[in-house]
Amino acid sequence: MRTKHHKKPASATAQVFLTALRALPPKERAGVIAGIAEQDDLRKDLLDLAVIAERRNEPSRPLREYLAERGK
């Protein structure tokens, strides 16, 4: 099931991987995700994506405004 925050993967290979992951039984899917989370670089990517998803609806502001505030 897709929600508005799920985007279709950019490549056919990524789509095949995602389809296969979704088809796994929950225990096996959890094992694959746990294996991904054990890899430092992939875990950091997952954490970045989680933060982006969590903050998606927050208001934005110009970079200059942020930098000016930070410089105070």
PyRosetta script that sets phi, psi and omega in degrees:
from pyrosetta import init, pose_from_sequence

init()
pose = pose_from_sequence("MRTKHHKKPASATAQVFLTALRALPPKERAGVIAGIAEQDDLRKDLLDLAVIAERRNEPSRPLREYLAERGK")
pose.set_psi(1, 133.0)
pose.set_omega(1, 179.5)
pose.set_phi(2, -103.4)
pose.set_psi(2, 144.5)
pose.set_omega(2, 171.5)
pose.set_phi(3, -112.3)
pose.set_psi(3, 178.0)
pose.set_omega(3, -177.2)
pose.set_phi(4, -65.1)
pose.set_psi(4, -16.5)
pose.set_omega(4, -178.0)
pose.set_phi(5, -91.8)
pose.set_psi(5, -6.5)
pose.set_omega(5, 178.3)
pose.set_phi(6, -90.0)
pose.set_psi(6, 126.1)
pose.set_omega(6, 178.3)
pose.set_phi(7, -107.0)
pose.set_psi(7, 148.7)
pose.set_omega(7, 177.0)
pose.set_phi(8, -70.2)
pose.set_psi(8, 134.5)
pose.set_omega(8, 178.4)
pose.set_phi(9, -56.7)
pose.set_psi(9, 150.5)
pose.set_omega(9, -174.0)
pose.set_phi(10, -72.5)
pose.set_psi(10, -26.9)
pose.set_omega(10, -176.7)
pose.set_phi(11, -120.2)
pose.set_psi(11, 159.9)
pose.set_omega(11, 177.9)
pose.set_phi(12, -63.3)
pose.set_psi(12, -37.6)
pose.set_omega(12, 179.4)
pose.set_phi(13, -62.0)
pose.set_psi(13, -43.9)
pose.set_omega(13, 178.7)
pose.set_phi(14, -64.1)
pose.set_psi(14, -38.1)
pose.set_omega(14, 178.7)
pose.set_phi(15, -64.4)
pose.set_psi(15, -41.7)
pose.set_omega(15, 178.0)
pose.set_phi(16, -62.7)
pose.set_psi(16, -45.0)
pose.set_omega(16, 179.1)
pose.set_phi(17, -60.1)
pose.set_psi(17, -46.5)
pose.set_omega(17, -178.5)
pose.set_phi(18, -64.4)
pose.set_psi(18, -41.2)
pose.set_omega(18, 177.6)
pose.set_phi(19, -62.2)
pose.set_psi(19, -43.8)
pose.set_omega(19, 178.8)
pose.set_phi(20, -64.2)
pose.set_psi(20, -41.1)
pose.set_omega(20, 178.9)
pose.set_phi(21, -61.7)
pose.set_psi(21, -44.4)
pose.set_omega(21, 179.3)
pose.set_phi(22, -64.7)
pose.set_psi(22, -28.6)
pose.set_omega(22, -177.6)
pose.set_phi(23, -79.0)
pose.set_psi(23, -15.6)
pose.set_omega(23, -179.1)
pose.set_phi(24, -68.9)
pose.set_psi(24, 149.9)
pose.set_omega(24, 171.6)
pose.set_phi(25, -62.1)
pose.set_psi(25, 152.3)
pose.set_omega(25, -175.8)
pose.set_phi(26, -50.5)
pose.set_psi(26, -41.0)
pose.set_omega(26, -178.0)
pose.set_phi(27, -66.2)
pose.set_psi(27, -42.2)
pose.set_omega(27, 178.7)
pose.set_phi(28, -69.1)
pose.set_psi(28, -40.0)
pose.set_omega(28, 177.5)
pose.set_phi(29, -59.9)
pose.set_psi(29, -43.8)
pose.set_omega(29, 178.4)
pose.set_phi(30, -62.0)
pose.set_psi(30, -37.4)
pose.set_omega(30, 178.3)
pose.set_phi(31, -64.5)
pose.set_psi(31, -41.0)
pose.set_omega(31, 178.2)
pose.set_phi(32, -64.8)
pose.set_psi(32, -45.8)
pose.set_omega(32, -179.3)
pose.set_phi(33, -64.6)
pose.set_psi(33, -39.2)
pose.set_omega(33, 177.0)
pose.set_phi(34, -63.0)
pose.set_psi(34, -39.6)
pose.set_omega(34, 177.9)
pose.set_phi(35, -63.5)
pose.set_psi(35, -40.0)
pose.set_omega(35, 177.0)
pose.set_phi(36, -63.9)
pose.set_psi(36, -42.9)
pose.set_omega(36, -177.8)
pose.set_phi(37, -66.9)
pose.set_psi(37, -20.8)
pose.set_omega(37, 178.6)
pose.set_phi(38, -77.3)
pose.set_psi(38, -16.4)
pose.set_omega(38, 179.3)
pose.set_phi(39, -86.7)
pose.set_psi(39, 119.9)
pose.set_omega(39, -174.8)
pose.set_phi(40, -51.5)
pose.set_psi(40, -49.6)
pose.set_omega(40, -176.1)
pose.set_phi(41, -67.0)
pose.set_psi(41, -39.9)
pose.set_omega(41, -180.0)
pose.set_phi(42, -71.9)
pose.set_psi(42, -36.2)
pose.set_omega(42, 177.3)
pose.set_phi(43, -62.2)
pose.set_psi(43, -42.0)
pose.set_omega(43, 178.0)
pose.set_phi(44, -62.8)
pose.set_psi(44, -39.8)
pose.set_omega(44, 176.5)
pose.set_phi(45, -61.5)
pose.set_psi(45, -44.0)
pose.set_omega(45, 179.1)
pose.set_phi(46, -62.4)
pose.set_psi(46, -42.2)
pose.set_omega(46, 178.9)
pose.set_phi(47, -64.6)
pose.set_psi(47, -41.5)
pose.set_omega(47, 177.1)
pose.set_phi(48, -60.4)
pose.set_psi(48, -44.9)
pose.set_omega(48, -180.0)
pose.set_phi(49, -64.2)
pose.set_psi(49, -36.9)
pose.set_omega(49, 178.5)
pose.set_phi(50, -65.3)
pose.set_psi(50, -41.7)
pose.set_omega(50, 178.8)
pose.set_phi(51, -65.2)
pose.set_psi(51, -42.9)
pose.set_omega(51, 178.9)
pose.set_phi(52, -60.3)
pose.set_psi(52, -46.4)
pose.set_omega(52, -179.6)
pose.set_phi(53, -63.0)
pose.set_psi(53, -41.1)
pose.set_omega(53, -178.7)
pose.set_phi(54, -65.5)
pose.set_psi(54, -35.2)
pose.set_omega(54, -173.7)
pose.set_phi(55, -101.4)
pose.set_psi(55, 5.8)
pose.set_omega(55, -174.7)
pose.set_phi(56, -51.9)
pose.set_psi(56, -37.9)
pose.set_omega(56, -175.1)
pose.set_phi(57, -95.0)
pose.set_psi(57, 5.7)
pose.set_omega(57, 177.4)
pose.set_phi(58, -72.9)
pose.set_psi(58, 148.1)
pose.set_omega(58, 178.2)
pose.set_phi(59, -66.5)
pose.set_psi(59, 149.8)
pose.set_omega(59, 177.7)
pose.set_phi(60, -104.0)
pose.set_psi(60, 170.3)
pose.set_omega(60, 176.1)
pose.set_phi(61, -150.9)
pose.set_psi(61, 159.2)
pose.set_omega(61, -178.5)
pose.set_phi(62, -62.5)
pose.set_psi(62, 145.2)
pose.set_omega(62, 179.0)
pose.set_phi(63, -58.5)
pose.set_psi(63, -40.1)
pose.set_omega(63, 179.7)
pose.set_phi(64, -58.4)
pose.set_psi(64, -40.4)
pose.set_omega(64, 179.0)
pose.set_phi(65, -63.5)
pose.set_psi(65, -44.5)
pose.set_omega(65, 178.4)
pose.set_phi(66, -61.8)
pose.set_psi(66, -47.0)
pose.set_omega(66, -178.7)
pose.set_phi(67, -63.7)
pose.set_psi(67, -37.8)
pose.set_omega(67, 177.8)
pose.set_phi(68, -64.4)
pose.set_psi(68, -42.4)
pose.set_omega(68, 178.8)
pose.set_phi(69, -66.5)
pose.set_psi(69, -39.6)
pose.set_omega(69, -179.0)
pose.set_phi(70, -66.4)
pose.set_psi(70, -30.7)
pose.set_omega(70, -178.4)
pose.set_phi(71, -76.2)
pose.set_psi(71, -8.7)
pose.set_omega(71, -178.5)
pose.set_phi(72, -71.8)
pose.dump_pdb("model.pdb")
